[in-house]
Amino acid sequence: MNRTALARRAPLAVPPLAISPDEPWYVRLRWCAGDAATVTRRYLSHLRSAPERAAMALLLPLLFTVLFVYVLGSNMQAPGGSSYVDFLLPGMLAQMTVFGVSASAGVVVEDKEKGVIDRFHSLPMSRAGVPLGQSLAEIIGGAVSLLVMAGCGLLVGWRPGGSGPGIAAAFLLLVAARYAFSWLGIWLGLVVCSRAVTDLIGMLTFPLTMVSNIFVPADGMTPALRLVAEWNPVSAIVSAARGLFGDPMAVPPDAAWPTAHPVAAALGWCAVLLAVFGPLAVRAFHTPRY
């Protein structure tokens, strides 16, 4: 078949399905889980052929810890006179969860440019299994980054004052937040057309983290910025992490609801992200844009 015939050949109108929609829900769920596990293994195995990606995932937490603790922290005072390192580290761990947006989007766009997404469409795979596998692979890498940053924080003097269950709950909350943000990144990677746009997404995450309570308390900001910061999902995650790690912030009497109930607000934001961008990502995978 010559090139002209190949160019004129129409794509499949309906991608092949792995299993009939008429099958029982538990059969479809089992098939989706199997495809998700396969995609997860595929993404993790490709890290061996891209060691620079794994190196950046390990070096980025170290660089951020050194930069903000020794450069910014040398001239900052924590509220209440406590250690600024204890104030900053939970916020930086929360900041790593937001970076899951650009990380997930970049991997998905790279697969689109290489034709991997087209290959997935040509195979009899569960439509939800592929983005689910991508999110699981991302959360494994994100959990490693969080542990690396926590280890760096311990080296520079961070000492969580909470109980063992509280510290474990804080890490679980951060992992859940990273997972929720990764679905936003997967959806963005499926709807944007080039890697340059994903680089712009990474730049846009910085205002989201800067207008929050990561580096300074929100109650010292101007009224407009304080309103944005208090309802920022990042601020809720930061406040919840600080409380669970044993370094809670004093709640002003006029604080917004997310500031007064940070754990509930953080879990609520995670649920909203998953409920909105999970179905959107599956739909975008089913009808890709190029």
C-alpha beads as a LAMMPS data file, in Angstrom:
LAMMPS data file: protein, C-alpha beads

290 atoms
289 bonds

1 atom types
1 bond types

-500.0 500.0 xlo xhi
-500.0 500.0 ylo yhi
-500.0 500.0 zlo zhi

Masses

1 110.0

Atoms # bond

1 1 1 0.000 0.000 0.000
2 1 1 1.520 3.337 -1.070
3 1 1 1.721 6.466 1.040
4 1 1 -1.225 8.121 -0.692
5 1 1 -3.478 5.229 0.185
6 1 1 -2.275 5.280 3.769
7 1 1 -2.943 9.008 4.029
8 1 1 -6.453 8.609 2.645
9 1 1 -7.355 5.712 4.877
10 1 1 -10.010 6.816 7.367
11 1 1 -9.356 6.172 11.064
12 1 1 -11.508 3.810 13.042
13 1 1 -14.818 5.473 13.813
14 1 1 -15.126 3.598 17.089
15 1 1 -12.005 2.289 18.870
16 1 1 -12.159 -1.405 19.744
17 1 1 -13.423 -2.085 23.231
18 1 1 -11.801 -4.540 25.590
19 1 1 -15.105 -5.865 26.806
20 1 1 -18.756 -5.391 26.006
21 1 1 -20.632 -2.730 27.976
22 1 1 -23.322 -5.345 28.522
23 1 1 -21.039 -7.386 30.772
24 1 1 -21.665 -7.215 34.554
25 1 1 -20.096 -4.265 36.347
26 1 1 -17.653 -6.428 38.297
27 1 1 -16.313 -7.965 35.094
28 1 1 -15.784 -4.524 33.555
29 1 1 -14.209 -3.301 36.800
30 1 1 -11.797 -6.242 36.843
31 1 1 -10.822 -5.589 33.229
32 1 1 -10.305 -1.894 33.938
33 1 1 -8.107 -2.725 36.945
34 1 1 -6.013 -5.108 34.843
35 1 1 -5.479 -2.514 32.104
36 1 1 -4.656 0.147 34.711
37 1 1 -2.034 -2.130 36.277
38 1 1 -0.508 -2.776 32.844
39 1 1 -0.296 0.940 32.032
40 1 1 1.181 1.665 35.468
41 1 1 3.910 -0.938 34.952
42 1 1 4.585 0.475 31.518
43 1 1 5.141 4.003 32.843
44 1 1 7.310 2.837 35.734
45 1 1 9.433 0.595 33.481
46 1 1 10.067 3.523 31.140
47 1 1 11.805 5.371 33.955
48 1 1 14.763 3.072 33.362
49 1 1 15.119 4.455 29.842
50 1 1 14.699 8.048 31.094
51 1 1 16.914 8.313 34.178
52 1 1 16.946 12.101 33.928
53 1 1 13.243 12.145 34.826
54 1 1 13.839 10.073 37.944
55 1 1 16.844 12.235 38.832
56 1 1 14.766 15.412 38.587
57 1 1 12.071 13.872 40.771
58 1 1 14.731 13.310 43.431
59 1 1 16.743 16.517 42.982
60 1 1 13.828 18.943 42.828
61 1 1 12.756 18.416 46.473
62 1 1 16.362 18.808 47.591
63 1 1 16.834 22.042 45.633
64 1 1 13.584 23.536 46.880
65 1 1 14.371 22.640 50.483
66 1 1 17.845 24.199 50.384
67 1 1 16.653 27.265 48.467
68 1 1 13.692 28.180 50.643
69 1 1 15.091 27.119 54.021
70 1 1 18.534 28.720 53.761
71 1 1 17.756 31.669 51.466
72 1 1 14.189 32.650 52.310
73 1 1 14.126 31.204 55.812
74 1 1 17.212 33.080 56.940
75 1 1 15.227 36.337 56.951
76 1 1 11.790 35.077 57.952
77 1 1 10.131 34.703 61.324
78 1 1 7.422 32.126 61.927
79 1 1 4.166 33.194 63.612
80 1 1 4.276 32.801 67.371
81 1 1 8.075 32.754 67.428
82 1 1 8.363 29.077 66.467
83 1 1 10.929 27.682 64.052
84 1 1 10.406 28.837 60.474
85 1 1 11.581 25.439 59.259
86 1 1 8.706 23.776 61.134
87 1 1 6.355 26.351 59.626
88 1 1 7.724 26.034 56.081
89 1 1 8.216 22.310 55.516
90 1 1 4.530 21.259 55.627
91 1 1 3.837 24.032 53.118
92 1 1 6.608 22.861 50.824
93 1 1 5.315 19.315 50.990
94 1 1 1.915 20.650 49.954
95 1 1 3.574 22.583 47.151
96 1 1 4.949 19.310 45.790
97 1 1 1.391 18.022 45.453
98 1 1 0.516 20.895 43.101
99 1 1 3.524 20.105 40.922
100 1 1 1.737 16.886 40.023
101 1 1 -0.357 18.936 37.570
102 1 1 2.534 19.848 35.266
103 1 1 4.264 16.489 35.748
104 1 1 1.190 14.509 34.691
105 1 1 0.387 16.849 31.817
106 1 1 3.942 16.653 30.473
107 1 1 3.995 12.850 30.435
108 1 1 0.623 12.624 28.677
109 1 1 1.554 15.195 26.016
110 1 1 4.828 13.391 25.394
111 1 1 2.901 10.170 24.811
112 1 1 0.577 11.968 22.413
113 1 1 3.499 13.327 20.405
114 1 1 5.129 9.896 20.234
115 1 1 1.922 8.175 19.138
116 1 1 1.558 6.113 22.308
117 1 1 -1.985 7.366 22.905
118 1 1 -2.891 6.355 19.337
119 1 1 -1.479 2.919 20.068
120 1 1 -3.632 2.644 23.174
121 1 1 -6.674 3.545 21.085
122 1 1 -5.900 0.786 18.609
123 1 1 -5.802 -1.841 21.340
124 1 1 -8.813 -3.443 23.020
125 1 1 -8.307 -1.642 26.317
126 1 1 -10.612 -0.160 28.894
127 1 1 -11.055 3.546 28.214
128 1 1 -10.880 4.356 31.921
129 1 1 -7.966 1.964 32.519
130 1 1 -5.394 4.047 30.631
131 1 1 -5.796 7.377 32.502
132 1 1 -6.216 5.423 35.732
133 1 1 -2.883 3.696 35.126
134 1 1 -1.279 7.048 34.328
135 1 1 -2.555 8.486 37.608
136 1 1 -1.310 5.499 39.609
137 1 1 2.168 5.769 38.100
138 1 1 2.217 9.484 38.869
139 1 1 1.185 8.980 42.482
140 1 1 3.983 6.460 43.021
141 1 1 6.526 8.971 41.754
142 1 1 4.869 11.759 43.731
143 1 1 4.999 9.753 46.957
144 1 1 8.716 9.191 46.446
145 1 1 9.235 12.941 45.937
146 1 1 7.315 13.699 49.142
147 1 1 9.435 11.238 51.108
148 1 1 12.626 12.731 49.673
149 1 1 11.562 16.244 50.640
150 1 1 10.560 15.071 54.119
151 1 1 13.991 13.479 54.507
152 1 1 15.656 16.701 53.379
153 1 1 13.534 18.603 55.880
154 1 1 14.709 16.354 58.698
155 1 1 18.314 17.014 57.667
156 1 1 17.842 20.802 57.879
157 1 1 16.174 20.694 61.286
158 1 1 12.483 20.010 60.732
159 1 1 11.004 18.150 63.683
160 1 1 7.274 17.298 63.469
161 1 1 5.691 17.564 66.894
162 1 1 2.614 15.471 66.193
163 1 1 1.871 11.881 67.108
164 1 1 2.707 8.928 64.914
165 1 1 -0.872 8.482 63.637
166 1 1 -1.109 12.219 62.983
167 1 1 2.102 12.269 60.950
168 1 1 0.952 9.214 58.987
169 1 1 -2.404 10.906 58.354
170 1 1 -0.584 14.018 57.108
171 1 1 1.386 12.005 54.555
172 1 1 -1.752 10.174 53.436
173 1 1 -3.495 13.511 52.965
174 1 1 -0.588 14.837 50.904
175 1 1 -0.553 11.697 48.746
176 1 1 -4.318 12.008 48.224
177 1 1 -3.884 15.653 47.203
178 1 1 -1.111 14.753 44.764
179 1 1 -3.357 12.085 43.274
180 1 1 -6.266 14.504 42.894
181 1 1 -4.104 17.149 41.222
182 1 1 -2.641 14.509 38.888
183 1 1 -6.084 13.998 37.328
184 1 1 -6.200 17.697 36.506
185 1 1 -2.809 17.289 34.848
186 1 1 -3.901 14.211 32.879
187 1 1 -6.947 16.060 31.573
188 1 1 -4.852 19.082 30.584
189 1 1 -2.324 16.827 28.851
190 1 1 -5.088 15.236 26.802
191 1 1 -6.724 18.499 25.710
192 1 1 -3.660 20.654 24.966
193 1 1 -1.824 20.282 21.680
194 1 1 1.870 20.771 22.446
195 1 1 4.532 20.398 25.110
196 1 1 5.023 24.174 25.149
197 1 1 1.559 24.564 26.666
198 1 1 2.426 22.155 29.483
199 1 1 5.494 24.252 30.288
200 1 1 3.153 27.229 30.613
201 1 1 0.949 25.157 32.940
202 1 1 3.955 24.589 35.171
203 1 1 4.552 28.338 35.330
204 1 1 0.910 29.002 36.191
205 1 1 1.061 26.720 39.223
206 1 1 3.436 29.140 40.952
207 1 1 0.806 31.883 41.489
208 1 1 -1.454 29.202 42.943
209 1 1 1.211 28.326 45.502
210 1 1 2.436 31.863 46.129
211 1 1 -1.043 33.267 46.923
212 1 1 -1.461 30.809 49.782
213 1 1 -0.205 30.305 53.305
214 1 1 2.849 28.257 52.318
215 1 1 5.439 30.947 53.035
216 1 1 3.549 33.519 55.122
217 1 1 0.225 33.481 57.017
218 1 1 -2.772 34.573 54.978
219 1 1 -4.064 36.923 57.693
220 1 1 -1.230 39.362 56.982
221 1 1 -2.197 39.834 53.328
222 1 1 -4.397 42.540 51.846
223 1 1 -8.139 41.786 52.113
224 1 1 -8.456 40.724 48.454
225 1 1 -5.413 38.456 48.522
226 1 1 -6.410 37.065 51.906
227 1 1 -9.807 36.040 50.527
228 1 1 -8.137 34.258 47.605
229 1 1 -5.567 32.605 49.859
230 1 1 -8.110 31.377 52.393
231 1 1 -10.216 29.703 49.693
232 1 1 -7.182 28.440 47.807
233 1 1 -7.141 24.603 47.936
234 1 1 -3.393 24.741 48.511
235 1 1 -3.914 26.734 51.721
236 1 1 -6.368 24.139 53.019
237 1 1 -3.878 21.335 52.323
238 1 1 -1.065 23.303 53.984
239 1 1 -3.110 24.098 57.104
240 1 1 -4.291 20.501 57.389
241 1 1 -0.724 19.201 57.032
242 1 1 0.580 21.638 59.651
243 1 1 -2.082 20.600 62.121
244 1 1 -1.498 16.876 61.572
245 1 1 2.279 17.299 61.781
246 1 1 1.845 19.004 65.142
247 1 1 2.433 22.654 64.209
248 1 1 -1.091 24.110 63.855
249 1 1 -1.633 27.766 63.106
250 1 1 -3.747 30.026 65.275
251 1 1 -7.136 30.565 63.628
252 1 1 -8.259 34.235 63.531
253 1 1 -11.841 34.888 64.671
254 1 1 -12.832 36.165 61.217
255 1 1 -11.175 33.302 59.314
256 1 1 -12.979 31.706 56.378
257 1 1 -14.442 28.224 56.725
258 1 1 -11.513 26.409 55.008
259 1 1 -9.084 28.020 57.443
260 1 1 -11.173 27.011 60.457
261 1 1 -11.718 23.447 59.186
262 1 1 -8.601 22.691 57.117
263 1 1 -8.772 18.869 57.108
264 1 1 -12.376 18.811 55.959
265 1 1 -11.651 21.529 53.387
266 1 1 -8.599 19.679 52.032
267 1 1 -10.503 16.417 51.692
268 1 1 -13.381 18.307 50.081
269 1 1 -11.085 19.906 47.500
270 1 1 -9.572 16.491 46.710
271 1 1 -13.062 15.046 46.215
272 1 1 -14.033 17.944 43.936
273 1 1 -10.907 17.555 41.792
274 1 1 -11.465 13.819 41.412
275 1 1 -15.195 14.166 40.728
276 1 1 -14.684 16.850 38.082
277 1 1 -11.461 15.948 36.298
278 1 1 -11.680 12.155 36.571
279 1 1 -14.658 11.870 34.186
280 1 1 -13.290 14.721 32.043
281 1 1 -9.959 12.918 31.638
282 1 1 -11.668 9.646 30.658
283 1 1 -13.839 11.481 28.134
284 1 1 -10.844 13.380 26.740
285 1 1 -8.971 10.100 26.307
286 1 1 -11.943 8.641 24.443
287 1 1 -12.052 11.654 22.069
288 1 1 -8.438 12.925 21.816
289 1 1 -7.436 16.313 20.408
290 1 1 -4.391 16.840 18.199

Bonds

1 1 1 2
2 1 2 3
3 1 3 4
4 1 4 5
5 1 5 6
6 1 6 7
7 1 7 8
8 1 8 9
9 1 9 10
10 1 10 11
11 1 11 12
12 1 12 13
13 1 13 14
14 1 14 15
15 1 15 16
16 1 16 17
17 1 17 18
18 1 18 19
19 1 19 20
20 1 20 21
21 1 21 22
22 1 22 23
23 1 23 24
24 1 24 25
25 1 25 26
26 1 26 27
27 1 27 28
28 1 28 29
29 1 29 30
30 1 30 31
31 1 31 32
32 1 32 33
33 1 33 34
34 1 34 35
35 1 35 36
36 1 36 37
37 1 37 38
38 1 38 39
39 1 39 40
40 1 40 41
41 1 41 42
42 1 42 43
43 1 43 44
44 1 44 45
45 1 45 46
46 1 46 47
47 1 47 48
48 1 48 49
49 1 49 50
50 1 50 51
51 1 51 52
52 1 52 53
53 1 53 54
54 1 54 55
55 1 55 56
56 1 56 57
57 1 57 58
58 1 58 59
59 1 59 60
60 1 60 61
61 1 61 62
62 1 62 63
63 1 63 64
64 1 64 65
65 1 65 66
66 1 66 67
67 1 67 68
68 1 68 69
69 1 69 70
70 1 70 71
71 1 71 72
72 1 72 73
73 1 73 74
74 1 74 75
75 1 75 76
76 1 76 77
77 1 77 78
78 1 78 79
79 1 79 80
80 1 80 81
81 1 81 82
82 1 82 83
83 1 83 84
84 1 84 85
85 1 85 86
86 1 86 87
87 1 87 88
88 1 88 89
89 1 89 90
90 1 90 91
91 1 91 92
92 1 92 93
93 1 93 94
94 1 94 95
95 1 95 96
96 1 96 97
97 1 97 98
98 1 98 99
99 1 99 100
100 1 100 101
101 1 101 102
102 1 102 103
103 1 103 104
104 1 104 105
105 1 105 106
106 1 106 107
107 1 107 108
108 1 108 109
109 1 109 110
110 1 110 111
111 1 111 112
112 1 112 113
113 1 113 114
114 1 114 115
115 1 115 116
116 1 116 117
117 1 117 118
118 1 118 119
119 1 119 120
120 1 120 121
121 1 121 122
122 1 122 123
123 1 123 124
124 1 124 125
125 1 125 126
126 1 126 127
127 1 127 128
128 1 128 129
129 1 129 130
130 1 130 131
131 1 131 132
132 1 132 133
133 1 133 134
134 1 134 135
135 1 135 136
136 1 136 137
137 1 137 138
138 1 138 139
139 1 139 140
140 1 140 141
141 1 141 142
142 1 142 143
143 1 143 144
144 1 144 145
145 1 145 146
146 1 146 147
147 1 147 148
148 1 148 149
149 1 149 150
150 1 150 151
151 1 151 152
152 1 152 153
153 1 153 154
154 1 154 155
155 1 155 156
156 1 156 157
157 1 157 158
158 1 158 159
159 1 159 160
160 1 160 161
161 1 161 162
162 1 162 163
163 1 163 164
164 1 164 165
165 1 165 166
166 1 166 167
167 1 167 168
168 1 168 169
169 1 169 170
170 1 170 171
171 1 171 172
172 1 172 173
173 1 173 174
174 1 174 175
175 1 175 176
176 1 176 177
177 1 177 178
178 1 178 179
179 1 179 180
180 1 180 181
181 1 181 182
182 1 182 183
183 1 183 184
184 1 184 185
185 1 185 186
186 1 186 187
187 1 187 188
188 1 188 189
189 1 189 190
190 1 190 191
191 1 191 192
192 1 192 193
193 1 193 194
194 1 194 195
195 1 195 196
196 1 196 197
197 1 197 198
198 1 198 199
199 1 199 200
200 1 200 201
201 1 201 202
202 1 202 203
203 1 203 204
204 1 204 205
205 1 205 206
206 1 206 207
207 1 207 208
208 1 208 209
209 1 209 210
210 1 210 211
211 1 211 212
212 1 212 213
213 1 213 214
214 1 214 215
215 1 215 216
216 1 216 217
217 1 217 218
218 1 218 219
219 1 219 220
220 1 220 221
221 1 221 222
222 1 222 223
223 1 223 224
224 1 224 225
225 1 225 226
226 1 226 227
227 1 227 228
228 1 228 229
229 1 229 230
230 1 230 231
231 1 231 232
232 1 232 233
233 1 233 234
234 1 234 235
235 1 235 236
236 1 236 237
237 1 237 238
238 1 238 239
239 1 239 240
240 1 240 241
241 1 241 242
242 1 242 243
243 1 243 244
244 1 244 245
245 1 245 246
246 1 246 247
247 1 247 248
248 1 248 249
249 1 249 250
250 1 250 251
251 1 251 252
252 1 252 253
253 1 253 254
254 1 254 255
255 1 255 256
256 1 256 257
257 1 257 258
258 1 258 259
259 1 259 260
260 1 260 261
261 1 261 262
262 1 262 263
263 1 263 264
264 1 264 265
265 1 265 266
266 1 266 267
267 1 267 268
268 1 268 269
269 1 269 270
270 1 270 271
271 1 271 272
272 1 272 273
273 1 273 274
274 1 274 275
275 1 275 276
276 1 276 277
277 1 277 278
278 1 278 279
279 1 279 280
280 1 280 281
281 1 281 282
282 1 282 283
283 1 283 284
284 1 284 285
285 1 285 286
286 1 286 287
287 1 287 288
288 1 288 289
289 1 289 290
